């Protein structure tokens, strides 16, 4: 089988890997679509701060083989597969406190060799702990590849307290930034401000009935305050790895407001903050890492029920052999929103 791996020096190699040996409780999936995530791009071109360097954690495909002890899935099933699955044990301190993505087993449960391969093995652990979800016949594989990033956004919003008609600022309006805006709309937010430096993405966001602002605009803060009765927004989502956006969020949020760090900072990233402003404004700063399979089930429902139309975010498709070109395109963001690898 072929798989995309990080070779180093900003290079992706398509390697021929020996076909995985199927255990009695495992399944083999032919990847049909897999999204490129910002964290994947960081693994190739940046300094990724998390343990795994495997590429492709947004895969969907067709089951081609099942282990002899697998009873809930069959060859031919169309599925989304989560790349990591927590244990959900009452004895697990992280899971019992709602921190499933911090669970030790979460990091140990991987797709083999990775999701960005023409075929990949889903281990028995993932299957038994809810990591495989059948997708409806009317959901395309490309839409299913958007389940995981939407689930990450849903998890972030589940950590925020808000009221109907609140205001929000989304800093960084790549694919997940737009998803955050779509969820804010779904959750009853009134004014939704989307900030970015990329003019293509600012123009793209206008179709979602949001207020777009170039974050390089020196009057951005004044504009947002003027449209929020001089208070600032209730919630700011930092959907970019740029820590300067975190500084901007502190300025944009009202007293008592909430900031969500969603984008993945580079390893070793540092920032100087005036903590007296954070303290005196009574701000809440939280982060949200990844998604559990509970969040993915919610994402499947929102996509299948047409509450969130993820297909409109897909602007480009590449095949597996074109991964280097696809990742470079994703890094540049040149006239692109969501980029999908199709197989």
Secondary structure, DSSP 4 states (H G I P E B T S, - for coil): -EEEEEEETTEEEEEE-PPPPPPTT-EEEEEEEEEPPHHHHHHHHS---SS------SEEEEEEEE-TT--S--TT-EEEE-S------TT-HHHHTT-GGG-HHHHH---BS-SSBSEEEEPHHHHHTT-EEE--TTS-HHHHTTHHHHHHHHHHHTT----TT--EEEE--SHHHHHHHHHHHHTT-S-EEEEES-HHHHHHHGGGS-EEEETT-TTHHHHHHHTTTTS-EEEEEE-SS-THHHHHHHHHEEEEEEEEE-S-PPTT------HHHHHHTT-EEEE--S--HHHHHHHHHHHHTTSS--GGGEEEEEEGGGHHHHHHHHHHTTT-SEEEEE-
